[in-house]
């Protein structure tokens, strides 16, 4: 039995961390909501997202606190909903690989991702990842970032696995190194074609 864990951003989804080939979720943020994306990055993603993504701070409360700084007169919910709805561009080529793997009973598929609880819930239920994966392990639930080997150790304990059973597919070299430090097998994701080759499909 092979336990395969997929990353979200940059692997299953082309979103906030998308390359120049893909359209970022905040591309039209200033046009639509009057928020400069760089101001949001400085006030939220650079400053507070680390605590939000590990469950130490609440997303909506944190966004609410920075609204005056980014000159937004709307609500935190409006901005969060805008983000979640647009940061959801599936990488269809990767998803086709997921569908293929799911047909093989020798594989069990999971998500291992850097997410806070609101986006994790959105991905699982609204985007439909629950139809392809058994469970989503996310940093907001685990209490540690994926760059910490404990993230992977906690997954092993919860699923009663040994590290030899686990394969991570991720596009972040820092996370890949963290998984290697935890004893996992890894594939550094570059694109769907190379992933298919690495998996022998």
C-alpha positions, 0 to 999 in steps of 0.5 A, spaced: 500 500 500 502 506 498 500 513 501 501 519 497 500 526 500 499 531 495 500 539 496 495 544 494 498 551 492 502 550 486 501 542 485 493 541 485 492 549 484 495 554 481 493 560 485 497 565 490 504 562 488 502 561 481 508 562 476 507 567 471 504 562 466 498 562 471 493 568 473 494 570 480 488 570 484 489 577 486 490 580 479 484 584 479 484 585 487 485 593 486 480 593 480 474 589 484 475 591 491 480 597 491 485 594 495 493 594 492 495 587 492 502 589 495 499 593 501 495 586 502 501 582 502 505 587 506 500 587 512 497 580 512 501 575 508 508 577 510 506 579 517 501 575 520 499 569 515 505 565 519 500 565 525 494 564 521 496 558 517 498 555 524 492 556 527 495 561 532 490 567 530 483 567 527 483 569 519 477 573 520 479 577 526 486 578 523 484 581 516 479 585 520 485 588 524 488 590 518 482 593 514 484 600 515 491 599 513 489 597 506 484 602 506 478 597 505 471 600 507 468 593 506 468 587 511 473 581 512 468 576 510 468 580 503 475 580 502 476 572 505 470 570 500 474 574 494 480 570 496 477 563 497 473 563 490 479 566 486 484 562 489 481 555 486 484 554 479 485 547 479 491 544 475 487 539 471 493 535 468 495 534 476 488 532 477 487 527 472 493 524 475 489 524 481 483 521 478 488 515 475 491 514 482 484 513 485 482 507 480 488 503 483 486 500 490 494 500 492 494 507 493 491 511 498 490 519 497 491 524 502 492 532 502 498 535 506 498 542 505 499 549 508 492 552 510 488 555 515 482 552 517 477 556 512 481 555 506 482 548 508 474 547 509 473 551 502 478 546 498 475 540 501 467 541 501 466 547 496 472 545 491 470 538 492 477 535 494 473 530 499 471 526 492 478 524 491 482 524 497 481 521 504 483 526 508 486 533 508 492 534 513 493 542 514 498 546 518 492 550 521 490 543 524 497 540 525 499 547 529 506 547 525 508 549 518 510 544 513 517 546 513 517 543 520 518 535 520 513 534 526 508 536 521 509 529 517 511 526 524 504 528 526 501 525 520 504 518 521 502 518 528 495 519 526 494 514 521 499 509 524 504 509 519 511 508 518 515 513 514 517 508 509 509 508 507 509 515 505 510 519 499 509 527 499 508 530 492 510 538 493 513 544 489 517 547 495 524 545 496 524 547 503 518 542 504 521 537 501 527 537 505 522 537 511 519 531 509 526 528 507 528 529 514 522 526 517 524 520 513 519 520 507 519 519 500 518 525 496 517 528 489 519 535 487 513 537 483 515 541 477 509 539 472 504 534 471 508 530 465 514 530 470 510 527 475 507 522 471 514 520 469 516 519 476 510 515 478 511 510 473 504 512 470 
